[in-house]
Every structure is written in C-alpha cells, then in structure tokens.
Amino acid sequence: MTRLLATLCLTTALALPIAARADEAADKVAEAKTLVSKTLIKNLKTGFDAALEKTVAAMPDDKSEPVRKELMAEFDKQSGIMIDGLSKEYATKFTLPELKHLNEIYEDKTYLKFQTINADPSSSVTAISQASVTKLLNMLAIAAAGDNTPKPGAPMPTPTPAPAPAPAPTPAR
C-alpha cells in the first residue's frame, strides 16, 4: 500500500509541470490568436473587402453575388489557416507576458487613434505619405528605366537555346 501511495504521489508530482506547460502553451496560442485576429486579419479584411467591392461593382447582380459569396468563403478559409499558423508561430516566439503586452498595445486608445488617422484616406497625413511614396517610386522607375545597359565586367547573359526542330512526318505508304 505504501508503495502504491508513493507511486501515485510521484506520478502526480511529475504530471503537474507537464499540465502547467500545456496550459501555458494553450494560453499563448489563444493570446496569439487574439493578436492575429485584431491586427493582421482585421487589416487584411479591410483591404480585401474594398478590393472585392471594386471587383464586383461592374458585374451584374446575378453574377456579382455568387462571386462575392465564393470569394468571401475563400477569404474565411484562408483567414482560418493564417490565424492557426501564425498563432502557433507567435506562441513559440513570444512569452505569454509579451503576447499580452502586444495585445494591450493594440487596445490602447492612443494607438487606436494613431491608426485611425493613418488609415483615413482623406487625412492630410495620408496625403503627405502618398506624395512622398509616389515620388520615391517614380524615381525608382526612372532609375530602373535608365539603367538597362550591362555593367562593365558583368557577365553577358547566356543566350537561350532554340527549341529542337519537330521530327519530320513519316511518309504515307
């Protein structure tokens, strides 16, 4: 009887840390799911909804509704895959307190105000950003267009071999 009691106590003592680690891992994944859902998926959904409406706007109603339903179903499916995958990945990269802190940041009223101002297309902040980004992109395009000559000392591109000729048809007998 003493041996049985000792075995039970030892088993319980050994199982407690495993259960605690499993609970913490589950808590980390749950916290990461909250984070992914309210950040990445929320932003992706906003952009996807706008693109979807732009896509179906020119379609007749009888065609746009099935397309909308199909694309939304696929978005939901892909969102689920992303939430599961990213949550597990973040749970391995961050501690539970770090994940909770990240969630607190995204719930902060000042941060939300900052994000709202940056997301508003009619905001002067957006206009300033867009003007600068557009200028930089134009400069990159001009630089790329003007630099199509090979650089000295750079190897010449290897020519692509011509496809082998098709075999001649066999004469009829």
Contact map, one row per residue, 1 for C-alpha under 8 A:
11111000000000000000000000000000000000000000000000000000000000000000000000000000000000000000000000000000000000000000000000000000000000000000000000000000000000000000000000000
11111100000000000000000000000000000000000000000000000000000000000000000000000000000000000000000000000000000000000000000000000000000000000000000000000000000000000000000000000
11111110000000000000000000000000000000000000000000000000000000000000000000000000000000000000000000000000000000000000000000000000000000000000000000000000000000000000000000000
11111111000000000000000000000000000000000000000000000000000000000000000000000000000000000000000000000000000000000000000000000000000000000000000000000000000000000000000000000
11111111100000000000000000000000000000000000000000000000000000000000000000000000000000000000000000000000000000000000000000000000000000000000000000000000000000000000000000000
01111111110000000000000000000000000000000000000000000000000000000000000000000000000000000000000000000000000000000000000000000000000000000000000000000000000000000000000000000
00111111111000000000000000000000000000000000000000000000000000000000000000000000000000000000000000000000000000000000000000000000000000000000000000000000000000000000000000000
00011111111100000000000000000000000000000000000000000000000000000000000000000000000000000000000000000000000000000000000000000000000000000000000000000000000000000000000000000
00001111111110000000000000000000000000000000000000000000000000000000000000000000000000000000000000000000000000000000000000000000000000000000000000000000000000000000000000000
00000111111111000000000000000000000000000000000000000000000000000000000000000000000000000000000000000000000000000000000000000000000000000000000000000000000000000000000000000
00000011111111100000000000000000000000000000000000000000000000000000000000000000000000000000000000000000000000000000000000000000000000000000000000000000000000000000000000000
00000001111111110000000000000000000000000000000000000000000000000000000000000000000000000000000000000000000000000000000000000000000000000000000000000000000000000000000000000
00000000111111111000000000000000000000000000000000000000000000000000000000000000000000000000000000000000000000000000000000000000000000000000000000000000000000000000000000000
00000000011111111100000000000000000000000000000000000000000000000000000000000000000000000000000000000000000000000000000000000000000000000000000000000000000000000000000000000
00000000001111111110000000000000000000000000000000000000000000000000000000000000000000000000000000000000000000000000000000000000000000000000000000000000000000000000000000000
00000000000111111111000000000000000000000000000000000000000000000000000000000000000000000000000000000000000000000000000000000000000000000000000000000000000000000000000000000
00000000000011111111100000000000000000000000000000000000000000000000000000000000000000000000000000000000000000000000000000000000000000000000000000000000000000000000000000000
00000000000001111111110000000000000000000000000000000000000000000000000000000000000000000000000000000000000000000000000000000000000000000000000000000000000000000000000000000
00000000000000111111111000000000000000000000000000000000000000000000000000000000000000000000000000000000000000000000000000000000000000000000000000000000000000000000000000000
00000000000000011111111100000000000000000000000000000000000000000000000000000000000000000000000000000000000000000000000000000000000000000000000000000000000000000000000000000
00000000000000001111111110000000000000000000000000000000000000000000000000000000000000000000000000000000000000000000000000000000000000000000000000000000000000000000000000000
00000000000000000111111111000000000000000000000000000000000000000000000000000000000000000000000000000000000000000000000000000000000000000000000000000000000000000000000000000
00000000000000000011111111100000000000000000000000000000000000000000000000000000000000000000000000000000000000000000000000000000000000000000000000000000000000000000000000000
00000000000000000001111111110000000000000000000000000000000000000000000000000000000000000000000100000000000000000000000000000000000000000000000000000000000000000000000000000
00000000000000000000111111111000000000000000000000000000000000000000000000000000000000000010000000000000000000000000000000000000000000000000000000000000000000000000000000000
00000000000000000000011111111100000000000000000000000000000000000000000000000000000000000000000000000000000000000000000000000000000000000000000000000000000000000000000000000
00000000000000000000001111111110000000000000000000000000000000000000000000000000000000000000000100000000000000000000000000000000000000000000000000000000000000000000000000000
00000000000000000000000111111111000000000000000000000000000000000000000000000000000000000010001100100000000000000000000000000000000000000000000000000000000000000000000000000
00000000000000000000000011111111100000000000000000000000000000000000000000000000000000110110000000000000000000000000000000000000000000000000000000000000000000000000000000000
00000000000000000000000001111111110000000000000000000000000000000000000000000000000000100000000000000000000000000000000000000000000000000000000000000000000000000000000000000
00000000000000000000000000111111111000000000000000000000000000000000000000000000000000000000000100110010000000000000000000000000000000000000000000000000000000000000000000000
00000000000000000000000000011111111100000000000000000000000000000000000000000000000001110110000000100000000000000000000000000000000000000000000000000000000000000000000000000
00000000000000000000000000001111111110000000000000000000000000000000000000000000001101100000000000000000000000000000000000000000000000000000000000000000000000000000000000000
00000000000000000000000000000111111111000000000000000000000000000000000000000000000000000000000000000010000000000000000000000000000000000000000000000000000000000000000000000
00000000000000000000000000000011111111100000000000000000000000000000000000000000000000000000000000100110000000000000000000000000000000000000000000000000000000000000000000000
00000000000000000000000000000001111111111000000000000000000000000000000000000000001001100000000000000000000000000000000000000000000000000000000000000000000000000000000000000
00000000000000000000000000000000111111111100000000000000000000000000000000000000001000000000000000000000000000000000000000000000000000000000000000000000000000000000000000000
00000000000000000000000000000000011111111100000000000000000000000000000000000000000000000000000000000000010000000000000000000000000000000000000000000000000000000000000000000
00000000000000000000000000000000001111111110000000000000000000000000000000000000000000000000000000000000010000000000000000000000000000000000000000000000000000000000000000000
00000000000000000000000000000000000111111111000000000000000000000000000000000000000000000000000000000000000000000000000000000000000000000000000000000000000000000000000000000
00000000000000000000000000000000000111111111100000000000000000000000000000000010001000000000000000000000000000000000000000000000000000000000000000000000000000000000000000000
00000000000000000000000000000000000011111111110000000000000000000000000000000000000000000000000000000000000000000000000000000000000000000000000000000000000000000000000000000
00000000000000000000000000000000000000111111111000000000000000000000000000000000000000000000000000000000000000000000000000000000000000000000000000000000000000000000000000000
00000000000000000000000000000000000000011111111100000000000000000000000000000000000000000000000000000000000000000000000000000000000000000000000000000000000000000000000000000
00000000000000000000000000000000000000001111111110000000000000000000000000000000000000000000000000000000000000000000000000000000000000000000000000000000000000000000000000000
00000000000000000000000000000000000000000111111111000000000000000000000000000000000000000000000000000000000000000000000000000000000000000000000000000000000000000000000000000
00000000000000000000000000000000000000000011111111100000000000000000000000000000000000000000000000000000000000000000000000000000000000000000000000000000000000000000000000000
00000000000000000000000000000000000000000001111111110000000000000000000000000000000000000000000000000000000000000000000000000000000000000000000000000000000000000000000000000
00000000000000000000000000000000000000000000111111111000000000000000000000000000000000000000000000000000000000000000000000000000000000000000000000000000000000000000000000000
00000000000000000000000000000000000000000000011111111100000000000000000000000000000000000000000000000000000000000000000000000000000000000000000000000000000000000000000000000
00000000000000000000000000000000000000000000001111111110000000000000000000000000000000000000000000000000000000000000000000000000000000000000000000000000000000000000000000000
00000000000000000000000000000000000000000000000111111111000000000001001000000000000000000000000000000000000000000000000000000000000000000000000000000000000000000000000000000
00000000000000000000000000000000000000000000000011111111100000000000000000000000000000000000000000000000000000000000000000000000000000000000000000000000000000000000000000000
00000000000000000000000000000000000000000000000001111111110000000000000000000000000000000000000000000000000000000000000000000000000000000000000000000000000000000000000000000
00000000000000000000000000000000000000000000000000111111111000000000000000000000000000000000000000000000000000000000000000000000000000000000000000000000000000000000000000000
00000000000000000000000000000000000000000000000000011111111000010011000000000000000000000000000000000000000000000000000000000000000000000000000000000000000000000000000000000
00000000000000000000000000000000000000000000000000001111111000010000000000000000000000000000000000000000000000000000000000000000000000000000000000000000000000000000000000000
00000000000000000000000000000000000000000000000000000111111100000000000000000000000000000000000000000000000000000000000000000000000000000000000000000000000000000000000000000
00000000000000000000000000000000000000000000000000000011111110110000000000000000000000000000000000000000000000000000000000000000000000000000000000000000000000000000000000000
00000000000000000000000000000000000000000000000000000000011111110000000000000000000000000000000000000000000000000000000000000000000000000000000000000000000000000000000000000
00000000000000000000000000000000000000000000000000000000001111111000000000000000000000000000000000000000000000000000000000000000000000000000000000000000000000000000000000000
00000000000000000000000000000000000000000000000000000000000111111100000000000000000000000000000000000000000000000000000000000000000000000000000000000000000000000000000000000
00000000000000000000000000000000000000000000000000000000001111111110000000000000000000000000000000000000000000000000000000000000000000000000000000000000000000000000000000000
00000000000000000000000000000000000000000000000000000001101111111111000000000000000000000000000000000000000000000000000000000000000000000000000000000000000000000000000000000
00000000000000000000000000000000000000000000000000000000000011111111100000000000000000000000000000000000000000000000000000000000000000000000000000000000000000000000000000000
00000000000000000000000000000000000000000000000000000000000001111111110000000000000000000000000000000000000000000000000000000000000000000000000000000000000000000000000000000
00000000000000000000000000000000000000000000000000000001000000111111111000000000000000000000000000000000000000000000000000000000000000000000000000000000000000000000000000000
00000000000000000000000000000000000000000000000000010001000000011111111100000000000000000000000000000000000000000000000000000000000000000000000000000000000000000000000000000
00000000000000000000000000000000000000000000000000000000000000001111111110000000000000000000000000000000000000000000000000000000000000000000000000000000000000000000000000000
00000000000000000000000000000000000000000000000000000000000000000111111111000000000000000000000000000000000000000000000000000000000000000000000000000000000000000000000000000
00000000000000000000000000000000000000000000000000010000000000000011111111100000000000000000000000000000000000000000000000000000000000000000000000000000000000000000000000000
00000000000000000000000000000000000000000000000000000000000000000001111111110000000000000000000000000000000000000000000000000000000000000000000000000000000000000000000000000
00000000000000000000000000000000000000000000000000000000000000000000111111111000000000000000000000000000000000000000000000000000000000000000000000000000000000000000000000000
00000000000000000000000000000000000000000000000000000000000000000000011111111100000000000000000000000000000000000000000000000000000000000000000000000000000000000000000000000
00000000000000000000000000000000000000000000000000000000000000000000001111111110000000000000000000000000000000000000000000000000000000000000000000000000000000000000000000000
00000000000000000000000000000000000000000000000000000000000000000000000111111111000000000000000000000000000000000000000000000000000000000000000000000000000000000000000000000
00000000000000000000000000000000000000000000000000000000000000000000000011111111100000000000000000000000000000000000000000000000000000000000000000000000000000000000000000000
00000000000000000000000000000000000000000000000000000000000000000000000001111111110000000000000000000000000000000000000000000000000000000000000000000000000000000000000000000
00000000000000000000000000000000000000001000000000000000000000000000000000111111111000000000000000000000000000000000000000000000000000000000000000000000000000000000000000000
00000000000000000000000000000000000000000000000000000000000000000000000000011111111100000000000000000000000000000000000000000000000000000000000000000000000000000000000000000
00000000000000000000000000000000000000000000000000000000000000000000000000001111111110000000000000000000000000000000000000000000000000000000000000000000000000000000000000000
00000000000000000000000000000000000000000000000000000000000000000000000000000111111111100000000000000000000000000000000000000000000000000000000000000000000000000000000000000
00000000000000000000000000000000100110001000000000000000000000000000000000000011111111100000000000000000000000000000000000000000000000000000000000000000000000000000000000000
00000000000000000000000000000000100000000000000000000000000000000000000000000001111111110000000000000000000000000000000000000000000000000000000000000000000000000000000000000
00000000000000000000000000000000000000000000000000000000000000000000000000000000111111111000000000000000000000000000000000000000000000000000000000000000000000000000000000000
00000000000000000000000000000001100100000000000000000000000000000000000000000000011111111100000000000000000000000000000000000000000000000000000000000000000000000000000000000
00000000000000000000000000001101100100000000000000000000000000000000000000000000011111111110000000000000000000000000000000000000000000000000000000000000000000000000000000000
00000000000000000000000000001001000000000000000000000000000000000000000000000000000111111111000000000000000000000000000000000000000000000000000000000000000000000000000000000
00000000000000000000000000000000000000000000000000000000000000000000000000000000000011111111100000000000000000000000000000000000000000000000000000000000000000000000000000000
00000000000000000000000000001001000000000000000000000000000000000000000000000000000001111111110000000000000000000000000000000000000000000000000000000000000000000000000000000
00000000000000000000000010011001000000000000000000000000000000000000000000000000000000111111111100100000000000000000000000000000000000000000000000000000000000000000000000000
00000000000000000000000000000000000000000000000000000000000000000000000000000000000000011111111000000000000000000000000000000000000000000000000000000000000000000000000000000
00000000000000000000000000000000000000000000000000000000000000000000000000000000000000001111111000000000000000000000000000000000000000000000000000000000000000000000000000000
00000000000000000000000000000000000000000000000000000000000000000000000000000000000000000111111101100000000000000000000000000000000000000000000000000000000000000000000000000
00000000000000000000000000010000000000000000000000000000000000000000000000000000000000000011111111100000000000000000000000000000000000000000000000000000000000000000000000000
00000000000000000000000100110010000000000000000000000000000000000000000000000000000000000010011111110000000000000000000000000000000000000000000000000000000000000000000000000
00000000000000000000000000000000000000000000000000000000000000000000000000000000000000000000001111111000000000000000000000000000000000000000000000000000000000000000000000000
00000000000000000000000000000000000000000000000000000000000000000000000000000000000000000000011111111100000000000000000000000000000000000000000000000000000000000000000000000
00000000000000000000000000010011001000000000000000000000000000000000000000000000000000000010011111111110000000000000000000000000000000000000000000000000000000000000000000000
00000000000000000000000000000010000000000000000000000000000000000000000000000000000000000000000111111111000000000000000000000000000000000000000000000000000000000000000000000
00000000000000000000000000000000000000000000000000000000000000000000000000000000000000000000000011111111100000000000000000000000000000000000000000000000000000000000000000000
00000000000000000000000000000000001000000000000000000000000000000000000000000000000000000000000001111111110000000000000000000000000000000000000000000000000000000000000000000
00000000000000000000000000000010011000000000000000000000000000000000000000000000000000000000000000111111111000000000000000000000000000000000000000000000000000000000000000000
00000000000000000000000000000000000000000000000000000000000000000000000000000000000000000000000000011111111100000000000000000000000000000000000000000000000000000000000000000
00000000000000000000000000000000000000000000000000000000000000000000000000000000000000000000000000001111111100100000000000000000000000000000000000000000000000000000000000000
00000000000000000000000000000000000001100000000000000000000000000000000000000000000000000000000000000111111100110000000000000000000000000000000000000000000000000000000000000
00000000000000000000000000000000000000000000000000000000000000000000000000000000000000000000000000000011111110110000000000000000000000000000000000000000000000000000000000000
00000000000000000000000000000000000000000000000000000000000000000000000000000000000000000000000000000001111111110000000000000000000000000000000000000000000000000000000000000
00000000000000000000000000000000000000000000000000000000000000000000000000000000000000000000000000000000001111111000000000000000000000000000000000000000000000000000000000000
00000000000000000000000000000000000000000000000000000000000000000000000000000000000000000000000000000000000111111100000000000000000000000000000000000000000000000000000000000
00000000000000000000000000000000000000000000000000000000000000000000000000000000000000000000000000000000111111111110000000000000000000000000000000000000000000000000000000000
00000000000000000000000000000000000000000000000000000000000000000000000000000000000000000000000000000000011111111111000000000000000000000000000000000000000000000000000000000
00000000000000000000000000000000000000000000000000000000000000000000000000000000000000000000000000000000000011111111100000000000000000000000000000000000000000000000000000000
00000000000000000000000000000000000000000000000000000000000000000000000000000000000000000000000000000000000001111111110000000000000000000000000000000000000000000000000000000
00000000000000000000000000000000000000000000000000000000000000000000000000000000000000000000000000000000000000111111111000000000000000000000000000000000000000000000000000000
00000000000000000000000000000000000000000000000000000000000000000000000000000000000000000000000000000000000000011111111100000000000000000000000000000000000000000000000000000
00000000000000000000000000000000000000000000000000000000000000000000000000000000000000000000000000000000000000001111111100101000000000000000000000000000000000000000000000000
00000000000000000000000000000000000000000000000000000000000000000000000000000000000000000000000000000000000000000111111110101100000000000000000000000000000000000000000000000
00000000000000000000000000000000000000000000000000000000000000000000000000000000000000000000000000000000000000000011111110000100000000000000000000000000000000000000000000000
00000000000000000000000000000000000000000000000000000000000000000000000000000000000000000000000000000000000000000001111111100100000000000000000000000000000000000000000000000
00000000000000000000000000000000000000000000000000000000000000000000000000000000000000000000000000000000000000000000011111100110000000000000000000000000000000000000000000000
00000000000000000000000000000000000000000000000000000000000000000000000000000000000000000000000000000000000000000000000111110110000000000000000000000000000000000000000000000
00000000000000000000000000000000000000000000000000000000000000000000000000000000000000000000000000000000000000000000110111111110000000000000000000000000000000000000000000000
00000000000000000000000000000000000000000000000000000000000000000000000000000000000000000000000000000000000000000000000001111111000000000000000000000000000000000000000000000
00000000000000000000000000000000000000000000000000000000000000000000000000000000000000000000000000000000000000000000110000111111100000000000000000000000000000000000000000000
00000000000000000000000000000000000000000000000000000000000000000000000000000000000000000000000000000000000000000000011111111111110000000000000000000000000000000000000000000
00000000000000000000000000000000000000000000000000000000000000000000000000000000000000000000000000000000000000000000000011111111111000000000000000000000000000000000000000000
00000000000000000000000000000000000000000000000000000000000000000000000000000000000000000000000000000000000000000000000000011111111100000000000000000000000000000000000000000
00000000000000000000000000000000000000000000000000000000000000000000000000000000000000000000000000000000000000000000000000001111111110000000000000000000000000000000000000000
00000000000000000000000000000000000000000000000000000000000000000000000000000000000000000000000000000000000000000000000000000111111111000000000000000000000000000000000000000
00000000000000000000000000000000000000000000000000000000000000000000000000000000000000000000000000000000000000000000000000000011111111100000000000000000000000000000000000000
00000000000000000000000000000000000000000000000000000000000000000000000000000000000000000000000000000000000000000000000000000001111111110000000000000000000000000000000000000
00000000000000000000000000000000000000000000000000000000000000000000000000000000000000000000000000000000000000000000000000000000111111111000000000000000000000000000000000000
00000000000000000000000000000000000000000000000000000000000000000000000000000000000000000000000000000000000000000000000000000000011111111100000000000000000000000000000000000
00000000000000000000000000000000000000000000000000000000000000000000000000000000000000000000000000000000000000000000000000000000001111111110000000000000000000000000000000000
00000000000000000000000000000000000000000000000000000000000000000000000000000000000000000000000000000000000000000000000000000000000111111111000000000000000000000000000000000
00000000000000000000000000000000000000000000000000000000000000000000000000000000000000000000000000000000000000000000000000000000000011111111100000000000000000000000000000000
00000000000000000000000000000000000000000000000000000000000000000000000000000000000000000000000000000000000000000000000000000000000001111111110000000000000000000000000000000
00000000000000000000000000000000000000000000000000000000000000000000000000000000000000000000000000000000000000000000000000000000000000111111111000000000000000000000000000000
00000000000000000000000000000000000000000000000000000000000000000000000000000000000000000000000000000000000000000000000000000000000000011111111100000000000000000000000000000
00000000000000000000000000000000000000000000000000000000000000000000000000000000000000000000000000000000000000000000000000000000000000001111111110000000000000000000000000000
00000000000000000000000000000000000000000000000000000000000000000000000000000000000000000000000000000000000000000000000000000000000000000111111111000000000000000000000000000
00000000000000000000000000000000000000000000000000000000000000000000000000000000000000000000000000000000000000000000000000000000000000000011111111100000000000000000000000000
00000000000000000000000000000000000000000000000000000000000000000000000000000000000000000000000000000000000000000000000000000000000000000001111111110000000000000000000000000
00000000000000000000000000000000000000000000000000000000000000000000000000000000000000000000000000000000000000000000000000000000000000000000111111110000000000000000000000000
00000000000000000000000000000000000000000000000000000000000000000000000000000000000000000000000000000000000000000000000000000000000000000000011111110000000000000000000000000
00000000000000000000000000000000000000000000000000000000000000000000000000000000000000000000000000000000000000000000000000000000000000000000001111111000000000000000000000000
00000000000000000000000000000000000000000000000000000000000000000000000000000000000000000000000000000000000000000000000000000000000000000000000111111100000000000000000000000
00000000000000000000000000000000000000000000000000000000000000000000000000000000000000000000000000000000000000000000000000000000000000000000000000111110000000000000000000000
00000000000000000000000000000000000000000000000000000000000000000000000000000000000000000000000000000000000000000000000000000000000000000000000000011111010100000000000000000
00000000000000000000000000000000000000000000000000000000000000000000000000000000000000000000000000000000000000000000000000000000000000000000000000001111110000000000000000000
00000000000000000000000000000000000000000000000000000000000000000000000000000000000000000000000000000000000000000000000000000000000000000000000000000111110000000000000000000
00000000000000000000000000000000000000000000000000000000000000000000000000000000000000000000000000000000000000000000000000000000000000000000000000000011111000000000000000000
00000000000000000000000000000000000000000000000000000000000000000000000000000000000000000000000000000000000000000000000000000000000000000000000000000111111100000000000000000
00000000000000000000000000000000000000000000000000000000000000000000000000000000000000000000000000000000000000000000000000000000000000000000000000000000111110000000000000000
00000000000000000000000000000000000000000000000000000000000000000000000000000000000000000000000000000000000000000000000000000000000000000000000000000100011111000000000000000
00000000000000000000000000000000000000000000000000000000000000000000000000000000000000000000000000000000000000000000000000000000000000000000000000000000001111100000000000000
00000000000000000000000000000000000000000000000000000000000000000000000000000000000000000000000000000000000000000000000000000000000000000000000000000000000111110000000000000
00000000000000000000000000000000000000000000000000000000000000000000000000000000000000000000000000000000000000000000000000000000000000000000000000000000000011111000000000000
00000000000000000000000000000000000000000000000000000000000000000000000000000000000000000000000000000000000000000000000000000000000000000000000000000000000001111100000000000
00000000000000000000000000000000000000000000000000000000000000000000000000000000000000000000000000000000000000000000000000000000000000000000000000000000000000111110000000000
00000000000000000000000000000000000000000000000000000000000000000000000000000000000000000000000000000000000000000000000000000000000000000000000000000000000000011111000000000
00000000000000000000000000000000000000000000000000000000000000000000000000000000000000000000000000000000000000000000000000000000000000000000000000000000000000001111100000000
00000000000000000000000000000000000000000000000000000000000000000000000000000000000000000000000000000000000000000000000000000000000000000000000000000000000000000111110000000
00000000000000000000000000000000000000000000000000000000000000000000000000000000000000000000000000000000000000000000000000000000000000000000000000000000000000000011111000000
00000000000000000000000000000000000000000000000000000000000000000000000000000000000000000000000000000000000000000000000000000000000000000000000000000000000000000001111100000
00000000000000000000000000000000000000000000000000000000000000000000000000000000000000000000000000000000000000000000000000000000000000000000000000000000000000000000111110000
00000000000000000000000000000000000000000000000000000000000000000000000000000000000000000000000000000000000000000000000000000000000000000000000000000000000000000000011111000
00000000000000000000000000000000000000000000000000000000000000000000000000000000000000000000000000000000000000000000000000000000000000000000000000000000000000000000001111100
00000000000000000000000000000000000000000000000000000000000000000000000000000000000000000000000000000000000000000000000000000000000000000000000000000000000000000000000111110
00000000000000000000000000000000000000000000000000000000000000000000000000000000000000000000000000000000000000000000000000000000000000000000000000000000000000000000000011111
00000000000000000000000000000000000000000000000000000000000000000000000000000000000000000000000000000000000000000000000000000000000000000000000000000000000000000000000001111
00000000000000000000000000000000000000000000000000000000000000000000000000000000000000000000000000000000000000000000000000000000000000000000000000000000000000000000000000111
